[in-house]
Amino acid sequence: MMINAKKIEEIAKQVTDAIPPSIKNIANDFEDKTKTILQRKLALLDVVTREEFDIQTQVLIKTREKLAIMEAKITELEAAFTTGKKTE
């Protein structure tokens, strides 16, 4: 799973910017460790990227369309079977 690295970078930068300049070295180390910990913890979550979600949404839409076509065909075949008509 890929987490939006830019968003993590923004959060880490905001934390760093809030720290006084006199302790920037500690802040830089803190920023690096914060990013690492956030990425590690977020990777443990059972989530997908927005791109993966959008792709699966499109797959689902196409699958539903095909299912609707198949259901209509089955209904047509059932009707033809019960009336004894031949279908195309």
C-alpha positions in Angstrom: 0.0 0.0 0.0 1.3 3.4 -0.9 0.5 6.4 1.3 0.5 9.9 -0.2 4.1 10.8 0.5 3.4 14.5 -0.2 0.8 14.7 2.6 3.2 13.0 5.0 5.9 15.5 3.9 3.5 18.4 4.5 2.7 17.2 8.0 6.3 16.6 8.9 7.2 20.1 7.6 4.5 21.8 9.6 5.8 20.1 12.8 9.4 21.2 11.9 8.4 24.8 11.2 6.7 25.0 14.6 10.1 24.3 16.3 12.4 27.3 17.2 15.5 27.7 15.0 17.8 27.1 17.9 17.0 23.4 17.9 16.7 22.8 14.1 19.1 19.9 14.1 16.9 18.1 16.6 13.9 19.1 14.6 15.4 17.7 11.4 16.1 14.4 13.1 12.6 14.5 14.6 11.1 15.2 11.1 12.9 12.2 9.6 11.9 9.9 12.4 8.3 11.2 12.3 8.1 10.5 8.5 9.5 7.0 9.0 7.2 6.2 11.9 4.1 7.6 10.1 4.9 5.7 6.9 5.5 2.4 8.8 2.3 2.8 10.9 0.1 3.8 7.9 1.4 0.9 5.9 0.0 -1.4 8.5 -3.5 -0.1 7.9 -5.7 -2.1 5.5 -6.3 0.7 3.0 -5.7 1.3 -0.7 -4.5 4.3 -2.6 -7.0 6.6 -4.2 -5.7 5.4 -7.6 -6.3 1.8 -6.7 -9.8 2.7 -5.4 -10.7 4.6 -8.6 -9.5 1.7 -10.8 -11.6 -0.8 -8.8 -14.6 1.5 -8.9 -14.4 1.5 -12.8 -14.0 -2.3 -12.8 -17.1 -2.6 -10.6 -19.1 -0.3 -12.9 -18.2 -2.4 -16.0 -18.9 -5.6 -14.1 -22.4 -4.3 -13.1 -23.1 -3.3 -16.7 -22.2 -6.8 -17.9 -24.3 -8.4 -15.2 -27.3 -6.3 -16.2 -26.9 -7.5 -19.8 -26.6 -11.1 -18.7 -29.6 -10.8 -16.4 -31.7 -9.4 -19.3 -30.5 -12.2 -21.5 -31.4 -14.8 -18.9 -34.8 -13.3 -18.5 -35.3 -13.4 -22.2 -34.2 -17.0 -22.4 -36.5 -18.0 -19.5 -39.4 -16.3 -21.2 -38.6 -18.0 -24.5 -38.3 -21.4 -22.7 -41.6 -21.1 -21.0 -43.4 -20.0 -24.1 -41.5 -22.4 -26.4 -40.1 -19.6 -28.6 -36.7 -19.8 -30.2 -34.3 -16.9 -29.3 -31.6 -15.4 -31.5 
